[in-house]
Every structure is written in structure tokens, then in C-alpha cells.
Amino acid sequence: MTTISALIVDDEAPAREELIWLLEQADDLRVEVKGQCASAKEVMTWITQHPEDTVDVIFLDINMPGVDGIRLAELLKENKQIHTIVFVTAYNHHAVDAFDVDATDYLLKPIRMERLQRALSKVVQRLPLHHASSHDTHTQPSPGQAAAHAQDQTQSGAAHTRYLDRISVEERGVYRVIPIEDILFFESEDGVVVVQTRDNRFITDFSLKFLEQNLQPEDFFRSHRSYIVKLDQIDSIAPWGAGTYRLVMDRDNDLGVPLARSRASELKSLIPWSASVFED
């Protein structure tokens, strides 16, 4: 699998997090995010502090306080550490200026996964051939390795015919069993996944990736890179600023989770809502 490196630049933290989550879902490509910046000044500081690092693509917002994305791209044109630029913006009237600074692509927010996938393909095509091959970690397996992989895949498929109906969490030196129907959502905090019920919050030993693979997909939904929610526990869907939404899970206790803009369309296919309230 080919690996490319990226720098995310946006003055809004939720927008950076959403893009990182989308990059993690990319097919046939691993994107290593080397850093996040909220301004042009932070980008220049990052470059100064990492003189030996190169970045295959910088995802660059245009409308930022101070030096905007177009001006920053002009400043980076001669920088050998940045190989390609993909602009990410909510406005389409910057497109001409973007391509004047030799941008590889121009993405409009909210970013759709299929559109991001095309942008990543363009980035890979523009990278030097020797660079791409040096990042390619795929090797042809031996017959024995292929057989073992096939067996693993078969066993994995068999395991997934049964999904979790309960989990256990450590509480005061014992393992407490929590039925799946009692769960409101899972949340990842600094790499640690916690489970939220209506009354309690517990630390787990699981990753969100493991949970997403082992929870019934008809019952659970990945609303955000850091959250998995139980669909039948969603009470309401509320605007939350900057084009994002909040899934209210428990009104009385004010429990809710963010809904990434990129996930709104899929959730709408599962829980249709009025077009007069939310737009696609």
C-alpha cells in the first residue's frame, strides 16, 4: 500500500478533525498526517521546526485570519518540503486564483469522500516516481503467505457473522458487563475509548476500529472520527455551528455527540429528515 504524508491547515479545529477522519477512510492509500496548523504563521513555524521533513500534500484552507491560503501557497511555491497543494474551502470563487499557484486540486466543503479520493489520486500522480515507489509498502506474497492470508480472511468473515451483544469494562477491580442495548455512544479521547450509558461513563480496552468491525452495523453509526453512536438512542439532530450538527442522545443529561458534515448524507439515508431544516 502506498503511503503519502500530509499537513492539514485550517483555522477551524472541527474542519481539521473531519478531514483527518476522511483521510483515514481512503481506499488503497495510507495518509500519514504529520501536523495540523491553524494559520499561515503556524505553517511557517512548522516548516522551520521540521527542516528534514517533507510533505507530499498540504490541505490548505483559503479563508483564514491574517495571511490567507492563496498568499500562503505563493510563499510555499519555492519550498522544497511541500510537494503538492490541495485547497479546501467553502467557496468556489477562489478556483482561478488557486490554480494560478499550481494547486493540484480544489475541494469544496463539505468534502465528499469520493471527491477526496479523486484528489488523492491526483496527488499521487504528481509525485515523483521514485518517491512513490519508496513509499510503496506492498510486496508480492509467497504462496504460503497468500494461503495464510486467505485463511485469516475466512476466519475473519466467520467471526463477523456474530456481532457483540455485550461488552465488559473494568470497574473497581472487577469486570462489569454492559449490554449493548444500554449503550448511547462510544467516544475516543486521546486514543482511549470510553463508553457512555445513560447513567455512567466507563473506560474500555477497545479501539473504535475494533468496535466498528464488531458491532451490528444496522444498530451503530460512525458519526465522527471520534464517535460511534447507537442509532435507536438518537433523540434529535440539532445545528451546531459552521455547518455541523449535534446528535442529542439524552436531553435530560445534555448528552450529545458531533455529526461530521461528511457523514450527514449517510445518516439522512438512515434517519430521513426534513429538507426545510437541513440541506444536503
Steps between C-alpha positions, in 0.01 A plus 500: 500500500629844406554747784497877457554772759274799560475829686152628592449878511167648609415757766202288615591196712180305413580538130852364555367204699239420238760500221733276700215256554423496127866441416499198731223349282695532173507186283832342396696785654637583843517870584738591782401837647825657616346810651207738539516879475240770555672786315768590251728597787465153651585343163821700469587413859439130430725511195775673698474247782503199264774583246560133416133414442330507162124505447341342194185711522381797702123529536455874520200707600472834319304728734720526808579795727815689400676357195241306298551165330568640153777729626645218709506274193696768313752509784532121492552468123878495532504291816641154433335348809147533357441296185133568415215724616129417523274789595203433725240778524130570531507741204547429130596853389867444595551224241680711239743643756557150639610354171714806428723380784512150345263331742448129442131516585227717652251342742176661613370453854329287610744253348354186348705183530494416130621851415783478752598164355541659157711779647729247667542318169609827338749558780655155451523558124693824552755352738835394352503134400794416726321668787182298453689173471699574817171536688342188352485237769323234293700191413396186315422230761647154480257211438513415870429857602211519254347183641536629855342830401208321339449295815510816712242663275274195525531492877437873518189468287375216717558705814295784363191284456445565873516852636551614858192496720688607816839637601690502829676792665720511807343662804659494846706191430223292339363476148152642464290367215307760298226385260525663159144632531608716797764687300444852367835550326873433497747787506876506439690741725876524435504143373294362791147383417228559757146364492209720606179356641208706621637497856874433481818540302765225489850462355534202264791302357363519147580714198230667291619297202445172687156614617397615153592156364329304777183697574181435305523750209121538489503622861812719517625794294841671478385861534849649529860380501482489882145370553279198436134543595213258551241600242190422704630717786511819292240738640544793260733662246589863565706765313835553674668784308733514197275262307532218753237326709461350846327170566314535828503165680353599838326836544471480878874446550603711198686211339582539133761431235612688186385399154767569240375679190637218283286247692174696485385359165547140612317562826220664306461180298452314829293764681334725237444857612321799353679679217365826637710449812823357361642520151707230331 
